[in-house]
Amino acid sequence: MPKLIRMYITNVLIGFGIAAAFVAMLLYFNLANLWHLVTHSDAGILAVVILWFANGIVFAGVQFAIAVMRMKDEDNGSGGGRRDPIRVDMTRMVRVRQEAPAKRHFTRR
């Protein structure tokens, strides 16, 4: 398996693990009375699964983005340098060939 695919799968699993911990904390601390809503509803388990999955997508994306941004770029030190500034003569006038058309006022029909 290529390294990039392995890294993606690893970071997605880490992101969904973080999402599971996040949803567990939401339920444990009973934010917005969430524990009561989940335990006293017929679709409570489905709500928890959807909450975990939606947060898993977000956390997996963030986790993979952080992993990609932390990848090391090999720099050998021979990249560019200072460039000479370009001189532009700002004192010359520029002729305008045509005047801008006058604004038209439209009326409702």
Beta strands, then each sheet from edge to edge (+ up, - down):
end
